[in-house]
Amino acid sequence: MRKPLLYLVLIFVLGLAIGLVVNERRDVRNGAAERPVAKTAEPDVLAEDLEFVQGADGKVLWRVRAKSAQYSVDQRIVQVLRPQLSAYVGADRQEVFVKSDTGEVNQQGNTMTLRDNITGRFGEFVLTSDVFDYIGAMKKIYLKGRVGVTRPDFSMNATTVEINLDTRELTAAGGVTAELTPAALGSLRKEKVK
């Protein structure tokens, strides 16, 4: 009588073990299907020490020099490392110069976004921010993040600043603080009189 009971217990334990193994394998297969492995897109073109130039009507609109660049045909955007932008705006072709650690250039859209350690200048203005967007078709610059705009007689901090490159109008928003330096204002007036 003990043998049939022993066989029954062995069959039960063996069935339970097989069920657990099958169930575990099914979870592993379903888990792999649910968690696809994200592939980083390999760039189609890699380049070092390069320059992009955008122009129209025989004039250079902007140029970007970069330490390295990656281009993916699918994204149609060039990822650049250590970019330096020189854009020429207005009838007097005044230069806007900005450099950063990283950025993206879209020549077809005539746009560019620079990020990380942004410093630059536009006329007498010195510019700093976390993000810099250049939109060539609109002739505008957007500075975002910890924005600082200074010149000898004026300094301003804000979260966002828009600069119209045609009219040179500056619009600031978000925690705006500005300071005029009266001593510098007086020296500027004296220089203009001479």
KAFENHU-V427151 format. One record per residue. N is the residue number from 0. RES is the residue in three letters. PHI is phi in radians with two decimals (none if undefined). PSI is psi as a letter, one per 30 degrees, with the letter a starting at -180 (999 if undefined). Layout:
BEGIN
n=N res=RES phi=PHI psi=PSI
n=N res=RES phi=PHI psi=PSI
END
This chain:
BEGIN
n=0 res=MET phi=none psi=f
n=1 res=ARG phi=-1.24 psi=e
n=2 res=LYS phi=-1.14 psi=e
n=3 res=PRO phi=-1.09 psi=e
n=4 res=LEU phi=-1.18 psi=e
n=5 res=LEU phi=-1.12 psi=e
n=6 res=TYR phi=-1.08 psi=e
n=7 res=LEU phi=-1.12 psi=e
n=8 res=VAL phi=-1.16 psi=e
n=9 res=LEU phi=-1.10 psi=e
n=10 res=ILE phi=-1.12 psi=e
n=11 res=PHE phi=-1.09 psi=e
n=12 res=VAL phi=-1.14 psi=e
n=13 res=LEU phi=-1.11 psi=e
n=14 res=GLY phi=-1.11 psi=e
n=15 res=LEU phi=-1.12 psi=e
n=16 res=ALA phi=-1.13 psi=e
n=17 res=ILE phi=-1.12 psi=e
n=18 res=GLY phi=-1.07 psi=e
n=19 res=LEU phi=-1.13 psi=e
n=20 res=VAL phi=-1.14 psi=e
n=21 res=VAL phi=-1.11 psi=e
n=22 res=ASN phi=-1.11 psi=e
n=23 res=GLU phi=-1.14 psi=e
n=24 res=ARG phi=-1.12 psi=e
n=25 res=ARG phi=-1.13 psi=e
n=26 res=ASP phi=-1.12 psi=e
n=27 res=VAL phi=-1.11 psi=e
n=28 res=ARG phi=-1.14 psi=e
n=29 res=ASN phi=-1.18 psi=e
n=30 res=GLY phi=-1.11 psi=e
n=31 res=ALA phi=-1.18 psi=e
n=32 res=ALA phi=-1.26 psi=e
n=33 res=GLU phi=-1.32 psi=e
n=34 res=ARG phi=-1.88 psi=i
n=35 res=PRO phi=-1.16 psi=k
n=36 res=VAL phi=-1.38 psi=k
n=37 res=ALA phi=-1.34 psi=k
n=38 res=LYS phi=-1.65 psi=k
n=39 res=THR phi=-1.44 psi=k
n=40 res=ALA phi=-1.14 psi=k
n=41 res=GLU phi=-1.34 psi=k
n=42 res=PRO phi=-1.18 psi=k
n=43 res=ASP phi=-1.43 psi=f
n=44 res=VAL phi=-2.38 psi=k
n=45 res=LEU phi=-2.10 psi=k
n=46 res=ALA phi=-2.52 psi=l
n=47 res=GLU phi=-2.21 psi=l
n=48 res=ASP phi=0.80 psi=i
n=49 res=LEU phi=-2.26 psi=l
n=50 res=GLU phi=-2.47 psi=k
n=51 res=PHE phi=-1.79 psi=k
n=52 res=VAL phi=-2.26 psi=k
n=53 res=GLN phi=-2.05 psi=k
n=54 res=GLY phi=-2.49 psi=l
n=55 res=ALA phi=-2.77 psi=k
n=56 res=ASP phi=0.94 psi=h
n=57 res=GLY phi=1.32 psi=g
n=58 res=LYS phi=-2.11 psi=k
n=59 res=VAL phi=-1.36 psi=k
n=60 res=LEU phi=-1.50 psi=e
n=61 res=TRP phi=-2.77 psi=l
n=62 res=ARG phi=-2.45 psi=k
n=63 res=VAL phi=-2.20 psi=k
n=64 res=ARG phi=-1.82 psi=k
n=65 res=ALA phi=-2.52 psi=l
n=66 res=LYS phi=-1.21 psi=e
n=67 res=SER phi=-2.66 psi=l
n=68 res=ALA phi=-2.60 psi=k
n=69 res=GLN phi=-2.24 psi=k
n=70 res=TYR phi=-2.19 psi=k
n=71 res=SER phi=-2.01 psi=k
n=72 res=VAL phi=-1.05 psi=e
n=73 res=ASP phi=-1.10 psi=e
n=74 res=GLN phi=-1.46 psi=f
n=75 res=ARG phi=1.00 psi=g
n=76 res=ILE phi=-2.24 psi=k
n=77 res=VAL phi=-1.71 psi=k
n=78 res=GLN phi=-1.51 psi=k
n=79 res=VAL phi=-2.10 psi=k
n=80 res=LEU phi=-2.00 psi=k
n=81 res=ARG phi=1.00 psi=h
n=82 res=PRO phi=-1.30 psi=k
n=83 res=GLN phi=-2.28 psi=j
n=84 res=LEU phi=-1.72 psi=k
n=85 res=SER phi=-2.15 psi=j
n=86 res=ALA phi=-2.03 psi=k
n=87 res=TYR phi=-2.04 psi=j
n=88 res=VAL phi=-2.22 psi=l
n=89 res=GLY phi=1.34 psi=l
n=90 res=ALA phi=-1.13 psi=e
n=91 res=ASP phi=-1.49 psi=g
n=92 res=ARG phi=0.97 psi=h
n=93 res=GLN phi=-1.18 psi=k
n=94 res=GLU phi=-1.52 psi=k
n=95 res=VAL phi=-1.87 psi=k
n=96 res=PHE phi=-2.11 psi=k
n=97 res=VAL phi=-2.45 psi=k
n=98 res=LYS phi=-2.29 psi=l
n=99 res=SER phi=-2.71 psi=a
n=100 res=ASP phi=-1.48 psi=e
n=101 res=THR phi=-2.42 psi=l
n=102 res=GLY phi=-3.09 psi=l
n=103 res=GLU phi=-2.32 psi=k
n=104 res=VAL phi=-2.07 psi=k
n=105 res=ASN phi=-2.11 psi=j
n=106 res=GLN phi=-1.13 psi=e
n=107 res=GLN phi=-1.09 psi=e
n=108 res=GLY phi=-1.52 psi=f
n=109 res=ASN phi=0.97 psi=h
n=110 res=THR phi=-2.29 psi=l
n=111 res=MET phi=-2.75 psi=k
n=112 res=THR phi=-2.22 psi=k
n=113 res=LEU phi=-2.00 psi=k
n=114 res=ARG phi=-2.42 psi=l
n=115 res=ASP phi=1.24 psi=j
n=116 res=ASN phi=0.95 psi=h
n=117 res=ILE phi=-1.44 psi=k
n=118 res=THR phi=-2.41 psi=k
n=119 res=GLY phi=-3.01 psi=a
n=120 res=ARG phi=-2.60 psi=l
n=121 res=PHE phi=-2.51 psi=j
n=122 res=GLY phi=1.12 psi=b
n=123 res=GLU phi=-1.48 psi=f
n=124 res=PHE phi=-1.44 psi=k
n=125 res=VAL phi=-1.83 psi=k
n=126 res=LEU phi=-2.02 psi=k
n=127 res=THR phi=-2.42 psi=k
n=128 res=SER phi=-2.97 psi=l
n=129 res=ASP phi=-1.55 psi=e
n=130 res=VAL phi=-2.33 psi=k
n=131 res=PHE phi=-2.24 psi=k
n=132 res=ASP phi=-1.98 psi=k
n=133 res=TYR phi=-1.93 psi=k
n=134 res=ILE phi=-2.11 psi=j
n=135 res=GLY phi=-1.08 psi=e
n=136 res=ALA phi=-1.12 psi=e
n=137 res=MET phi=-1.60 psi=f
n=138 res=LYS phi=0.96 psi=h
n=139 res=LYS phi=-2.36 psi=l
n=140 res=ILE phi=-2.13 psi=k
n=141 res=TYR phi=-2.10 psi=k
n=142 res=LEU phi=-1.89 psi=k
n=143 res=LYS phi=-2.33 psi=l
n=144 res=GLY phi=1.69 psi=b
n=145 res=ARG phi=-1.44 psi=i
n=146 res=VAL phi=-1.61 psi=k
n=147 res=GLY phi=-2.28 psi=k
n=148 res=VAL phi=-2.23 psi=k
n=149 res=THR phi=-2.37 psi=l
n=150 res=ARG phi=-2.62 psi=l
n=151 res=PRO phi=-0.96 psi=e
n=152 res=ASP phi=-1.84 psi=g
n=153 res=PHE phi=-2.75 psi=k
n=154 res=SER phi=-2.49 psi=k
n=155 res=MET phi=-2.54 psi=k
n=156 res=ASN phi=-2.17 psi=k
n=157 res=ALA phi=-2.82 psi=l
n=158 res=THR phi=-1.52 psi=e
n=159 res=THR phi=-2.45 psi=k
n=160 res=VAL phi=-2.35 psi=k
n=161 res=GLU phi=-1.97 psi=k
n=162 res=ILE phi=-2.14 psi=k
n=163 res=ASN phi=-1.47 psi=j
n=164 res=LEU phi=-1.28 psi=f
n=165 res=ASP phi=-1.36 psi=e
n=166 res=THR phi=-1.56 psi=f
n=167 res=ARG phi=1.11 psi=g
n=168 res=GLU phi=-1.41 psi=k
n=169 res=LEU phi=-1.99 psi=k
n=170 res=THR phi=-2.15 psi=k
n=171 res=ALA phi=-2.05 psi=l
n=172 res=ALA phi=-2.58 psi=l
n=173 res=GLY phi=1.39 psi=j
n=174 res=GLY phi=1.07 psi=h
n=175 res=VAL phi=-1.27 psi=k
n=176 res=THR phi=-2.27 psi=k
n=177 res=ALA phi=-2.37 psi=k
n=178 res=GLU phi=-2.47 psi=k
n=179 res=LEU phi=-1.69 psi=k
n=180 res=THR phi=-1.89 psi=j
n=181 res=PRO phi=-1.00 psi=e
n=182 res=ALA phi=-1.07 psi=e
n=183 res=ALA phi=-1.23 psi=e
n=184 res=LEU phi=-1.06 psi=e
n=185 res=GLY phi=-1.11 psi=e
n=186 res=SER phi=-1.19 psi=e
n=187 res=LEU phi=-1.18 psi=e
n=188 res=ARG phi=-1.11 psi=e
n=189 res=LYS phi=-1.13 psi=e
n=190 res=GLU phi=-1.13 psi=e
n=191 res=LYS phi=-1.22 psi=e
n=192 res=VAL phi=-1.22 psi=e
n=193 res=LYS phi=-1.11 psi=999
END
